Amino acid sequence: MTAELTRGQNHPLPRARLEIRVSAGTPVVAGATLGDENGTIHGVEWVAHPGVPVLPGLEVSRQAAADHRLAVDLDAVPDAVHRVSVLLALPVTGQGPARFGAVAAPFTAVTGLDGEEVASYTLTGLESESAVVALELYRRQGGWKVRAVGQGYAGGLAELLADQRLPEAHQLAGGIHEAVARGLARSVPAPPARTADGDRSRPAAPAHGTDHGTAPQGATGRVPSASPYDPPAAASGAQPADGQGEHGTQRPYPGGPAGADRPSAPAGGAIDYSHPRRQSAAPPPPPPAAPPAEPGRPARPVAGDATGWSMEERLYNQVWGMFEDLARTTAAYRSAVDFADSRREKELDQVLSDPRSRIGGQGDAAREAARERYEQLVSRAGEVLDRDVAQLLAEAEVVEPALPAAYARWDNPVWHAYRVPMEIPMALRLGDLHLPEADRIRVPMLVRLPLERGLWIDSGRSASSDGAVTDSHEMRRLGLETAVAHAARLLAVYPAGEFTVHVIDPAGAGTQALAPLAQGGVLAAPPARGAAGTADVLGRLTERVDLVQMALRGGAPDALPPGLDTSQQLLIVNDFPHGFDDRAVNQLRYLADEGPAVGVHLMMVADREESAGYGPLLDPLWRSLLRLTPVPDDHLADPWVGHAWTYEPPLVPPGSQVLQQVLAQVAAARISWHR
């Protein structure tokens, strides 16, 4: 059972190999210090940070990100170390928040390698602080314990390190922020090449411990260095055998492929390559053959060239293969540019350090040579990027028209031939993702069905990726329209009668935006109004969750009351927190936490700042939901390689009637299904 700590509380640690997970809602720098029995740091070599991420028994993230996973092996920590302090700091970039009081309360958890939480702590009460000691692992009577610290420092990392009696505190703090700003930890292998049969070879993770002083272009096949983060097999260079992705249970990209079914090897036995959800062990049919390539040109892409048991699964894997390829090639380009920049600065420093080169034309010639080498390296990296992007763009142009309705944009012709399906698809498109270096490519953002977490459509005032500022009234309207588009797609891809939508609109402010759902006859009931309507809907859904949970825990799923709607349920909440009292807020939190496991999903359309009056009570609610925006915004962090992906919502084209036509077919099919 998880221990939820408050400031100053401690809890014993039952094992030595642990993960420390951090969720901050905004990019933060994560690090750790090693201290003696008095908490003193004896040198910079006792501090793990993005520039030096690996110490004995400890590994931290290599860049600023909203979510971190720090690896700890207490058995490998030196005997002289008695305290491991986990620290968080806001990056000094001038673009993000400058104090923790302006962001959501960071959440930390100590877990086993299997993801099971041992203890958690939410850092509340921070205001002007820009750095904080979150947790402390310390030796006690031959064992280890964790303590919730929450000690903040308005002076930032420098003050924090100085408080732990590090003599070089200010110099090290500056070096950490410089490492984050320059992206010294972004050296990852380049995208893997296609094999002869057209399939991709996708390494499970970027190499740990890659050199920052070597250009990464073409650096495939690196062997990860051993680290306390890896299981024994991975430390020796083997691929991880679990299905959890590189950083644990959460996929490294939003809605990433759950593809989830990696082959596993029983102890002492051979690997079983049979599909875990099929009765037959027959191999999957081969993917479609690619057309022969013209001499001197790459093979032409084919839709569905990834592995899978069906075309739907092949396209799903191909889409997320494109995501991985784009992430890797962009990371390689950024790392090459960083390398070229650091090399130029080093060469210029060498020129300036020699007094003889400052006189006459020798220094000018050296500077010109350094500039030319820099431009050559950047140009070469740009050529590789352009080549890879062109290949991905050609693949996207082939894949997009071949996508089924669940994966397709609203302007895809597949919707003209839409029919209510008989089976649930494996995934759903929630929008598009792209990076600034490859703005022409839009990668579909796919999430597996049924949904594993609710959605939060952020209606707060925001500046879109093109710099346009949208006022709060317009954002609320766009937010609800985006929620309606998501709900309509969910209704469209589920079989008739297997998906039910409820709406809470306490003030009736969303009548116009909700019209397609209300007039289409696909809602379970008219939108609930006022406090009484809100309480009624929340009470019925909460009761449904309780009943299904009791039936499942009792081993009697057939013992549910007659007439209980067993279909998947979606609750759309508009204009939160208007019309919500404390009881309703607690019911929302309950539905967000417990609902997805029993088929009840939450979609909030809300501005987080407007609900600030509830304080940290709502922080767990926001953390449990996947935040999406009604306008393009680069808010989706990618802790896999450190990218910030720009998300674009799947809005219906202006003037199109496709949404109304699809909902009309859904309503007609539901009437036929109830006969």
C-alpha positions as CSV (number, residue, x, y, z in Angstrom):
1,M,0.0,0.0,0.0
2,T,1.3,3.4,-0.9
3,A,2.3,5.8,1.9
4,E,1.2,9.3,1.1
5,L,3.7,11.4,3.0
6,T,3.4,15.0,4.3
7,R,6.4,17.3,4.9
8,G,8.7,15.7,7.5
9,Q,7.3,12.2,7.4
10,N,9.4,9.2,6.6
11,H,8.8,5.7,5.4
12,P,11.0,2.6,5.2
13,L,12.2,1.4,1.8
14,P,11.7,-2.3,1.3
15,R,14.1,-2.7,-1.6
16,A,17.3,-1.3,-2.9
17,R,16.5,-0.9,-6.6
18,L,14.0,1.9,-7.0
19,E,12.6,4.6,-9.3
20,I,11.8,8.1,-8.2
21,R,9.1,9.5,-10.4
22,V,8.5,13.3,-10.8
23,S,5.4,14.9,-12.4
24,A,5.6,18.7,-12.4
25,G,3.2,19.8,-15.2
26,T,6.0,22.1,-16.5
27,P,9.6,21.3,-17.6
28,V,11.9,21.1,-14.5
29,V,15.5,20.1,-14.0
30,A,15.9,17.0,-11.8
31,G,19.0,16.1,-10.0
32,A,20.4,14.4,-6.9
33,T,23.1,15.0,-4.4
34,L,25.1,12.5,-2.3
35,G,25.9,13.6,1.2
36,D,27.6,12.2,4.3
37,E,26.0,11.5,7.7
38,N,25.8,15.3,8.2
39,G,24.3,15.9,4.7
40,T,27.5,17.6,3.5
41,I,28.4,17.4,-0.2
42,H,32.2,16.9,-0.5
43,G,32.6,18.0,-4.1
44,V,30.9,18.4,-7.5
45,E,31.5,14.8,-8.2
46,W,28.9,14.0,-5.5
47,V,26.1,15.7,-7.6
48,A,24.2,14.0,-10.4
49,H,22.6,16.5,-12.9
50,P,21.9,16.7,-16.7
51,G,25.5,17.4,-17.5
52,V,26.8,14.4,-15.4
53,P,23.7,12.2,-15.2
54,V,25.3,9.0,-13.8
55,L,26.9,8.4,-10.5
56,P,27.5,5.1,-8.6
57,G,24.0,3.8,-7.8
58,L,22.2,6.8,-9.3
59,E,21.0,8.1,-12.7
60,V,19.0,11.2,-13.4
61,S,17.4,12.6,-16.5
62,R,19.5,14.3,-19.2
63,Q,17.2,17.2,-19.9
64,A,14.5,19.4,-18.4
65,A,11.1,17.7,-18.8
66,A,7.6,17.8,-17.2
67,D,8.0,14.1,-16.1
68,H,11.2,12.4,-14.8
69,R,12.2,9.0,-13.7
70,L,15.4,8.8,-11.6
71,A,17.0,5.4,-11.1
72,V,18.5,4.5,-7.7
73,D,20.4,1.4,-6.6
74,L,21.0,1.8,-2.9
75,D,23.3,-1.2,-2.8
76,A,25.6,0.4,-5.3
77,V,25.9,3.7,-3.4
78,P,29.3,4.2,-1.8
79,D,29.6,3.4,1.9
80,A,30.5,7.1,2.6
81,V,27.1,8.2,1.3
82,H,24.4,8.4,4.0
83,R,21.9,10.7,2.2
84,V,20.6,10.9,-1.3
85,S,18.7,14.2,-1.8
86,V,16.4,14.6,-4.8
87,L,16.3,18.2,-6.0
88,L,14.1,20.0,-8.6
89,A,14.7,23.4,-10.2
90,L,13.0,25.5,-12.8
91,P,15.2,26.1,-15.9
92,V,16.7,29.6,-16.2
93,T,15.6,30.2,-19.8
94,G,13.5,33.4,-19.4
95,Q,10.6,31.7,-21.1
96,G,8.9,29.4,-18.5
97,P,7.8,30.1,-14.9
98,A,10.3,31.6,-12.6
99,R,8.9,30.3,-9.3
100,F,7.1,27.1,-8.2
101,G,4.2,29.1,-6.8
102,A,3.2,29.8,-10.4
103,V,2.8,26.2,-11.4
104,A,1.1,23.1,-10.2
105,A,2.4,21.4,-7.1
106,P,5.1,18.9,-8.2
107,F,4.3,15.3,-7.4
108,T,7.0,12.7,-6.5
109,A,6.7,9.0,-5.9
110,V,9.2,6.3,-5.0
111,T,8.4,3.1,-6.8
112,G,9.8,-0.4,-7.4
113,L,11.1,-1.3,-10.9
114,D,7.7,-2.9,-11.5
115,G,6.0,0.5,-11.0
116,E,4.4,-0.3,-7.6
117,E,4.4,2.8,-5.5
118,V,6.2,2.7,-2.1
119,A,5.6,6.3,-1.0
120,S,4.5,9.5,-2.6
121,Y,4.7,13.2,-1.7
122,T,3.1,16.3,-3.3
123,L,5.1,19.5,-2.7
124,T,2.5,22.0,-1.6
125,G,3.1,25.4,-0.2
126,L,5.8,26.6,-2.5
127,E,5.7,30.3,-3.6
128,S,8.8,32.3,-4.5
129,E,11.1,29.2,-4.6
130,S,12.8,28.2,-7.9
131,A,14.6,25.2,-6.5
132,V,13.5,22.6,-3.9
133,V,14.8,19.5,-2.2
134,A,11.8,17.2,-2.7
135,L,12.8,13.9,-1.1
136,E,15.7,12.5,1.0
137,L,16.8,8.8,1.1
138,Y,18.9,8.2,4.2
139,R,20.5,5.3,6.0
140,R,18.9,4.3,9.3
141,Q,19.9,1.3,11.5
142,G,21.3,-0.7,8.6
143,G,18.4,0.1,6.3
144,W,17.2,2.9,4.1
145,K,14.2,5.3,4.6
146,V,12.6,8.1,2.5
147,R,11.7,11.4,4.0
148,A,9.4,14.1,2.5
149,V,11.5,17.3,2.7
150,G,9.9,20.0,0.5
151,Q,12.6,22.6,1.4
152,G,12.5,25.4,-1.1
153,Y,15.1,28.1,-2.0
154,A,14.2,31.4,-3.6
155,G,17.9,31.8,-4.6
156,G,17.6,28.7,-6.9
157,L,20.1,25.9,-7.3
158,A,23.0,28.0,-6.1
159,E,21.4,28.6,-2.7
160,L,20.3,25.0,-2.5
161,L,23.8,23.6,-3.1
162,A,25.4,26.2,-0.8
163,D,23.0,25.1,2.0
164,Q,24.5,21.6,1.6
165,R,27.9,23.1,2.1
166,L,29.2,22.6,-1.4
167,P,32.1,25.1,-1.9
168,E,31.6,25.3,-5.7
169,A,27.8,25.9,-5.4
170,H,27.5,28.9,-7.7
171,Q,29.8,27.5,-10.4
172,L,28.0,24.1,-10.5
173,A,24.6,25.7,-10.6
174,G,25.6,27.8,-13.6
175,G,27.0,24.7,-15.3
176,I,23.8,22.8,-14.7
177,H,21.7,25.5,-16.2
178,E,24.1,25.8,-19.1
179,A,23.9,22.1,-19.7
180,V,20.1,22.2,-19.8
181,A,20.0,25.3,-22.1
182,R,22.5,23.9,-24.6
183,G,21.0,20.5,-24.7
184,L,24.2,18.6,-23.9
185,A,22.3,15.5,-23.1
186,R,20.5,15.1,-26.5
187,S,23.0,12.9,-28.3
188,V,20.9,9.9,-29.3
189,P,21.3,7.4,-32.1
190,A,20.1,8.4,-35.6
191,P,16.9,6.8,-36.9
192,P,17.5,3.1,-37.8
193,A,17.6,2.2,-41.4
194,R,15.0,0.1,-43.2
195,T,15.8,-3.6,-43.6
196,A,15.6,-5.3,-46.9
197,D,12.0,-6.3,-46.4
198,G,10.9,-2.7,-45.8
199,D,10.3,-3.2,-42.1
200,R,11.9,-1.0,-39.4
201,S,14.3,-2.1,-36.8
202,R,13.3,0.0,-33.7
203,P,15.7,0.0,-30.8
204,A,13.8,0.1,-27.5
205,A,15.6,3.2,-26.2
206,P,18.3,5.7,-27.0
207,A,21.7,4.8,-25.8
208,H,22.6,5.8,-22.2
209,G,25.9,7.4,-21.7
210,T,26.5,8.6,-25.3
211,D,29.4,10.9,-25.8
212,H,28.6,14.5,-26.1
213,G,31.7,15.2,-28.0
214,T,31.0,13.1,-31.0
215,A,28.6,13.9,-33.8
216,P,25.6,11.5,-33.7
217,Q,24.9,11.4,-37.4
218,G,24.7,7.8,-38.5
219,A,25.5,6.6,-35.0
220,T,23.5,3.4,-35.0
221,G,24.0,0.3,-33.1
222,R,25.5,1.8,-29.9
223,V,25.5,-0.4,-26.9
224,P,24.0,1.3,-23.8
225,S,26.3,1.7,-20.9
226,A,25.5,0.0,-17.7
227,S,23.5,2.0,-15.3
228,P,21.5,1.4,-12.2
229,Y,18.4,2.1,-14.2
230,D,18.7,-1.0,-16.3
231,P,17.9,-4.5,-15.3
232,P,20.8,-6.9,-15.5
233,A,20.1,-8.0,-19.0
234,A,19.8,-4.4,-20.3
235,A,23.0,-3.4,-18.6
236,S,24.9,-5.9,-20.7
237,G,23.4,-4.5,-23.9
238,A,20.3,-6.7,-24.3
239,Q,17.0,-5.2,-25.1
240,P,14.5,-4.9,-22.2
241,A,12.0,-7.7,-22.2
242,D,9.1,-6.0,-20.6
243,G,6.3,-4.3,-22.5
244,Q,6.5,-1.0,-20.7
245,G,8.6,1.2,-22.9
246,E,11.9,2.8,-22.1
247,H,11.0,4.7,-19.0
248,G,8.6,2.4,-17.2
249,T,4.9,2.0,-17.4
250,Q,4.3,5.2,-19.3
251,R,5.1,5.3,-23.0
252,P,7.7,7.9,-23.9
253,Y,5.4,9.6,-26.4
254,P,1.8,10.7,-26.0
255,G,-0.5,7.8,-26.7
256,G,2.5,5.8,-28.0
257,P,2.2,2.4,-29.3
258,A,1.1,0.0,-26.8
259,G,2.3,-2.4,-29.3
260,A,2.7,-3.7,-26.3
261,D,3.1,-7.3,-26.8
262,R,6.8,-7.9,-27.0
263,P,8.0,-11.5,-27.1
264,S,9.0,-12.8,-23.7
265,A,11.5,-15.6,-22.8
266,P,10.7,-17.9,-20.0
267,A,13.6,-18.9,-17.8
268,G,15.8,-21.3,-19.6
269,G,13.4,-21.6,-22.5
270,A,13.1,-20.2,-26.0
271,I,11.4,-17.0,-26.9
272,D,7.7,-17.4,-27.7
273,Y,6.8,-15.3,-30.7
274,S,3.1,-16.3,-30.8
275,H,0.6,-13.4,-30.5
276,P,-0.7,-13.2,-26.9
277,R,-4.3,-12.6,-27.9
278,R,-4.7,-15.2,-30.6
279,Q,-5.6,-18.8,-30.3
280,S,-3.6,-19.8,-33.3
281,A,0.2,-19.6,-33.3
282,A,0.4,-19.2,-37.0
283,P,2.7,-16.3,-38.1
284,P,1.1,-13.1,-39.3
285,P,0.6,-12.6,-43.0
286,P,3.5,-10.7,-44.7
287,P,3.2,-7.0,-45.1
288,P,2.5,-5.7,-48.6
289,A,5.6,-5.7,-50.8
290,A,7.0,-2.3,-51.7
291,P,7.2,-1.3,-55.4
292,P,10.7,-1.7,-56.8
293,A,12.8,1.4,-56.3
294,E,14.3,3.3,-59.2
295,P,18.1,3.0,-59.5
296,G,19.8,5.4,-57.1
297,R,16.5,6.3,-55.2
298,P,15.1,5.0,-51.9
299,A,12.3,2.5,-52.0
300,R,8.8,4.0,-52.4
301,P,6.8,3.8,-49.2
302,V,3.8,1.5,-48.9
303,A,0.9,1.9,-46.5
304,G,0.8,-0.9,-44.0
305,D,4.5,-2.0,-44.3
306,A,4.9,-2.5,-40.5
307,T,4.3,-5.8,-38.8
308,G,0.8,-6.8,-37.5
309,W,-2.0,-9.3,-37.7
310,S,-4.3,-7.0,-39.6
311,M,-4.1,-3.9,-41.8
312,E,-5.4,-1.9,-38.9
313,E,-2.6,-3.1,-36.6
314,R,0.0,-2.6,-39.3
315,L,-1.1,1.0,-39.9
316,Y,-1.1,1.6,-36.2
317,N,2.5,0.4,-35.9
318,Q,3.6,2.2,-39.0
319,V,2.2,5.5,-37.7
320,W,4.2,5.2,-34.4
321,G,7.2,4.0,-36.4
322,M,7.0,7.3,-38.2
323,F,6.8,9.1,-34.9
324,E,10.0,7.3,-33.6
325,D,11.8,8.0,-36.9
326,L,10.9,11.7,-36.8
327,A,11.9,11.9,-33.1
328,R,15.3,10.3,-33.7
329,T,16.2,12.2,-36.9
330,T,15.3,15.5,-35.2
331,A,17.3,14.6,-32.1
332,A,20.3,13.6,-34.3
333,Y,20.0,17.0,-36.1
334,R,19.8,19.0,-32.9
335,S,22.7,17.1,-31.4
336,A,24.8,17.6,-34.4
337,V,24.2,21.3,-34.3
338,D,25.0,21.4,-30.6
339,F,28.2,19.5,-31.3
340,A,29.2,22.0,-34.1
341,D,28.4,24.9,-31.9
342,S,30.5,23.5,-28.9
343,R,33.4,22.7,-31.3
344,R,33.4,26.2,-32.7
345,E,33.5,27.7,-29.3
346,K,36.3,25.4,-28.2
347,E,38.3,26.4,-31.3
348,L,37.7,30.1,-30.7
349,D,38.7,29.8,-27.1
350,Q,42.0,28.1,-28.1
351,V,42.6,31.0,-30.6
352,L,41.9,33.7,-27.9
353,S,44.0,31.9,-25.3
354,D,47.2,32.2,-27.5
355,P,48.5,35.9,-27.4
356,R,50.3,35.4,-30.6
357,S,47.1,34.8,-32.5
358,R,45.6,38.1,-31.4
359,I,48.1,40.1,-33.5
360,G,48.0,40.3,-37.3
361,G,45.8,38.2,-39.5
362,Q,46.5,34.8,-37.9
363,G,43.6,35.2,-35.4
364,D,41.2,36.3,-38.1
365,A,42.1,33.3,-40.3
366,A,41.6,30.9,-37.4
367,R,38.2,32.4,-36.6
368,E,37.2,32.2,-40.3
369,A,38.3,28.6,-40.4
370,A,36.3,27.8,-37.3
371,R,33.2,29.5,-38.8
372,E,33.6,27.5,-42.0
373,R,33.9,24.2,-40.2
374,Y,30.8,25.1,-38.2
375,E,28.8,25.9,-41.3
376,Q,30.0,22.7,-42.9
377,L,28.9,20.5,-40.0
378,V,25.5,22.3,-39.8
379,S,25.0,22.0,-43.5
380,R,25.8,18.3,-43.5
381,A,23.4,17.7,-40.6
382,G,20.7,19.7,-42.5
383,E,21.2,17.6,-45.6
384,V,20.7,14.4,-43.6
385,L,17.6,15.9,-41.9
386,D,16.1,17.1,-45.2
387,R,16.7,13.6,-46.7
388,D,15.0,11.8,-43.8
389,V,12.1,14.3,-43.6
390,A,11.5,14.0,-47.4
391,Q,11.3,10.2,-47.0
392,L,8.9,10.5,-44.0
393,L,6.8,13.1,-45.9
394,A,6.5,10.6,-48.8
395,E,5.4,7.9,-46.3
396,A,2.9,10.2,-44.7
397,E,1.3,11.1,-48.0
398,V,0.8,7.4,-48.6
399,V,-0.3,6.4,-45.1
400,E,-2.8,9.2,-44.5
401,P,-5.3,8.2,-47.2
402,A,-5.2,4.6,-46.2
403,L,-6.1,5.1,-42.6
404,P,-9.4,3.7,-41.2
405,A,-12.0,6.1,-39.8
406,A,-10.8,5.8,-36.3
407,Y,-7.3,7.0,-37.3
408,A,-8.3,9.4,-40.0
409,R,-8.8,13.2,-40.0
410,W,-12.3,14.6,-40.4
411,D,-11.5,15.7,-44.0
412,N,-10.4,12.2,-45.0
413,P,-12.7,10.7,-47.8
414,V,-13.0,7.5,-45.7
415,W,-15.8,9.3,-43.8
416,H,-17.9,9.5,-46.9
417,A,-18.2,5.7,-46.8
418,Y,-18.7,5.5,-43.1
419,R,-20.8,2.7,-41.6
420,V,-21.3,2.1,-37.9
421,P,-18.7,-0.6,-37.0
422,M,-19.3,-4.0,-35.5
423,E,-16.1,-4.1,-33.5
424,I,-14.1,-1.7,-31.4
425,P,-10.9,-0.5,-33.1
426,M,-7.6,-0.9,-31.4
427,A,-6.9,2.9,-31.3
428,L,-8.3,6.4,-31.8
429,R,-6.9,9.6,-33.3
430,L,-6.8,12.5,-30.9
431,G,-5.0,15.0,-33.1
432,D,-1.7,15.5,-34.9
433,L,1.9,16.0,-33.7
434,H,4.7,17.8,-35.4
435,L,8.1,19.4,-34.7
436,P,9.5,22.7,-35.9
437,E,12.3,21.2,-37.9
438,A,9.8,19.2,-39.9
439,D,6.7,21.4,-39.9
440,R,5.3,19.8,-43.1
441,I,4.9,16.4,-41.5
442,R,1.9,15.7,-39.3
443,V,2.0,12.4,-37.4
444,P,-1.4,11.2,-36.1
445,M,-1.6,11.0,-32.3
446,L,-3.1,7.6,-31.6
447,V,-4.2,6.3,-28.2
448,R,-5.3,2.7,-27.5
449,L,-8.9,1.9,-26.7
450,P,-10.5,1.6,-24.3
451,L,-9.1,4.9,-22.9
452,E,-6.8,4.4,-19.9
453,R,-7.1,7.9,-18.7
454,G,-9.5,10.8,-19.1
455,L,-9.0,14.0,-21.2
456,W,-8.6,17.6,-20.1
457,I,-9.4,20.1,-22.8
458,D,-7.6,23.2,-21.5
459,S,-9.8,26.3,-22.1
460,G,-7.4,28.6,-20.4
461,R,-6.3,31.7,-22.2
462,S,-3.4,30.7,-24.4
463,A,-1.1,31.8,-27.2
464,S,-1.1,29.3,-30.1
465,S,2.0,28.0,-31.8
466,D,1.6,30.7,-34.5
467,G,1.8,33.5,-31.9
468,A,-1.9,34.4,-32.0
469,V,-3.5,35.1,-28.6
470,T,-7.0,33.8,-28.1
471,D,-9.2,35.5,-25.4
472,S,-10.8,33.5,-22.7
473,H,-14.4,33.5,-24.1
474,E,-13.2,32.2,-27.5
475,M,-11.0,29.6,-25.8
476,R,-14.0,28.2,-23.9
477,R,-16.0,28.0,-27.1
478,L,-13.1,26.3,-28.9
479,G,-12.5,24.0,-26.0
480,L,-16.1,22.7,-26.0
481,E,-16.1,22.3,-29.8
482,T,-12.9,20.2,-29.5
483,A,-14.6,18.1,-26.8
484,V,-17.6,17.5,-29.0
485,A,-15.3,16.5,-31.9
486,H,-13.6,13.9,-29.6
487,A,-16.9,12.6,-28.3
488,A,-18.4,12.3,-31.8
489,R,-15.3,10.3,-32.9
490,L,-15.7,8.0,-29.9
491,L,-19.3,7.4,-30.7
492,A,-18.5,6.8,-34.3
493,V,-15.9,4.1,-33.8
494,Y,-17.8,2.1,-31.2
495,P,-20.5,-0.4,-32.2
496,A,-24.1,0.8,-31.7
497,G,-25.1,0.8,-28.1
498,E,-21.6,0.3,-26.7
499,F,-20.8,3.9,-25.9
500,T,-22.9,6.4,-23.9
501,V,-22.2,10.1,-23.5
502,H,-23.4,12.3,-20.6
503,V,-22.9,16.1,-20.5
504,I,-22.8,18.5,-17.5
505,D,-23.3,22.1,-18.5
506,P,-24.3,23.8,-15.3
507,A,-24.9,27.3,-16.7
508,G,-26.0,26.3,-20.1
509,A,-23.1,28.2,-21.6
510,G,-22.3,25.5,-24.1
511,T,-25.7,25.1,-25.8
512,Q,-24.5,26.1,-29.3
513,A,-21.3,24.0,-29.2
514,L,-23.2,21.0,-27.9
515,A,-25.8,21.2,-30.6
516,P,-24.4,18.4,-32.8
517,L,-24.6,15.9,-29.9
518,A,-27.9,17.2,-28.5
519,Q,-29.7,17.5,-31.9
520,G,-28.2,14.2,-33.2
521,G,-30.0,12.2,-30.6
522,V,-26.8,10.5,-29.3
523,L,-26.8,11.7,-25.7
524,A,-28.0,9.6,-22.9
525,A,-30.1,12.6,-21.7
526,P,-30.2,16.3,-22.2
527,P,-27.2,18.2,-20.8
528,A,-27.5,18.5,-17.0
529,R,-28.0,22.0,-15.7
530,G,-27.5,23.6,-12.3
531,A,-26.3,22.1,-9.1
532,A,-29.1,19.6,-8.9
533,G,-28.5,18.2,-12.4
534,T,-24.8,18.1,-11.7
535,A,-25.3,16.1,-8.5
536,D,-27.7,13.7,-10.2
537,V,-25.3,12.8,-13.1
538,L,-22.3,12.5,-10.8
539,G,-24.3,10.4,-8.3
540,R,-25.4,7.9,-10.9
541,L,-22.0,7.5,-12.5
542,T,-20.3,7.1,-9.1
543,E,-22.9,4.5,-8.1
544,R,-22.2,2.6,-11.4
545,V,-18.4,2.6,-10.7
546,D,-19.1,1.3,-7.2
547,L,-21.4,-1.5,-8.4
548,V,-19.1,-2.7,-11.1
549,Q,-16.1,-2.6,-8.8
550,M,-17.9,-4.7,-6.2
551,A,-19.0,-7.2,-8.8
552,L,-15.5,-7.6,-10.2
553,R,-13.9,-7.8,-6.8
554,G,-16.4,-10.4,-5.7
555,G,-15.8,-12.5,-8.7
556,A,-19.4,-12.2,-9.9
557,P,-19.5,-9.8,-12.9
558,D,-22.9,-11.3,-13.9
559,A,-24.5,-10.3,-10.6
560,L,-25.0,-6.6,-11.6
561,P,-28.5,-5.2,-11.2
562,P,-30.8,-5.7,-14.1
563,G,-31.0,-2.7,-16.4
564,L,-27.6,-1.4,-15.5
565,D,-26.0,0.2,-18.6
566,T,-22.8,-1.8,-19.1
567,S,-21.6,0.2,-22.1
568,Q,-18.6,2.5,-22.0
569,Q,-19.6,5.8,-20.4
570,L,-18.1,9.3,-21.2
571,L,-18.9,12.3,-19.0
572,I,-18.2,15.7,-20.6
573,V,-18.0,18.5,-18.0
574,N,-18.2,22.0,-19.3
575,D,-17.5,25.3,-17.5
576,F,-15.9,23.7,-14.4
577,P,-15.9,24.7,-11.5
578,H,-19.2,26.6,-12.0
579,G,-22.0,24.7,-10.2
580,F,-19.6,22.3,-8.4
581,D,-19.5,22.0,-4.6
582,D,-16.9,20.1,-2.6
583,R,-18.9,16.8,-2.8
584,A,-19.1,17.1,-6.6
585,V,-15.4,17.9,-6.8
586,N,-14.6,14.8,-4.8
587,Q,-16.9,12.7,-7.1
588,L,-15.0,14.0,-10.1
589,R,-11.7,13.0,-8.6
590,Y,-13.1,9.6,-7.9
591,L,-14.4,9.1,-11.4
592,A,-11.0,10.2,-12.9
593,D,-9.1,7.8,-10.7
594,E,-11.4,4.7,-10.6
595,G,-13.6,5.2,-13.6
596,P,-11.4,4.1,-16.6
597,A,-10.8,0.6,-15.1
598,V,-14.6,0.0,-15.2
599,G,-15.5,1.8,-18.4
600,V,-16.3,5.3,-17.1
601,H,-14.3,8.1,-18.7
602,L,-14.0,11.8,-17.9
603,M,-13.5,14.7,-20.4
604,M,-13.1,18.1,-18.6
605,V,-13.4,21.4,-20.5
606,A,-11.8,23.7,-17.9
607,D,-9.4,26.5,-17.2
608,R,-7.1,25.4,-14.4
609,E,-6.6,28.9,-13.1
610,E,-10.4,29.4,-12.6
611,S,-10.3,26.4,-10.2
612,A,-7.3,27.6,-8.2
613,G,-9.6,28.4,-5.3
614,Y,-9.7,24.6,-4.5
615,G,-5.9,24.7,-3.9
616,P,-3.9,21.5,-4.1
617,L,-7.1,19.4,-3.8
618,L,-7.4,19.3,-7.6
619,D,-3.8,18.7,-8.4
620,P,-4.3,14.8,-8.5
621,L,-7.3,15.4,-10.8
622,W,-5.3,17.4,-13.3
623,R,-2.4,14.9,-13.2
624,S,-4.7,12.0,-13.9
625,L,-6.0,13.5,-17.2
626,L,-4.3,13.9,-20.5
627,R,-4.1,17.6,-21.2
628,L,-5.0,18.7,-24.8
629,T,-5.6,22.1,-26.2
630,P,-8.2,23.5,-28.6
631,V,-5.5,25.5,-30.5
632,P,-2.0,24.3,-31.7
633,D,0.4,24.3,-28.8
634,D,3.8,22.7,-28.0
635,H,2.8,21.4,-24.6
636,L,3.3,17.7,-25.0
637,A,6.6,16.8,-23.5
638,D,8.7,13.9,-24.8
639,P,11.0,12.6,-22.0
640,W,12.2,9.9,-24.5
641,V,14.5,12.3,-26.4
642,G,13.6,15.6,-24.8
643,H,11.3,17.0,-27.6
644,A,8.4,19.3,-27.1
645,W,5.8,18.2,-29.7
646,T,3.3,20.7,-31.0
647,Y,-0.2,19.3,-30.7
648,E,-3.0,20.2,-33.2
649,P,-6.6,19.3,-32.3
650,P,-8.8,17.3,-34.7
651,L,-11.4,20.0,-35.6
652,V,-14.0,19.6,-38.3
653,P,-13.2,21.7,-41.4
654,P,-15.3,24.9,-41.5
655,G,-18.6,24.4,-43.3
656,S,-18.3,20.6,-43.3
657,Q,-21.4,18.5,-42.4
658,V,-19.4,15.3,-41.9
659,L,-19.9,15.3,-38.1
660,Q,-23.7,15.7,-38.4
661,Q,-23.8,13.0,-41.0
662,V,-21.8,10.5,-38.9
663,L,-23.8,11.2,-35.8
664,A,-27.1,10.7,-37.7
665,Q,-25.9,7.2,-38.7
666,V,-24.9,6.5,-35.1
667,A,-28.3,7.5,-33.9
668,A,-30.1,5.4,-36.5
669,A,-28.0,2.4,-35.7
670,R,-28.7,2.8,-32.0
671,I,-32.5,2.8,-32.7
672,S,-32.1,-0.4,-34.7
673,W,-30.0,-2.0,-32.0
674,H,-32.7,-1.3,-29.3
675,R,-35.5,-2.9,-31.4
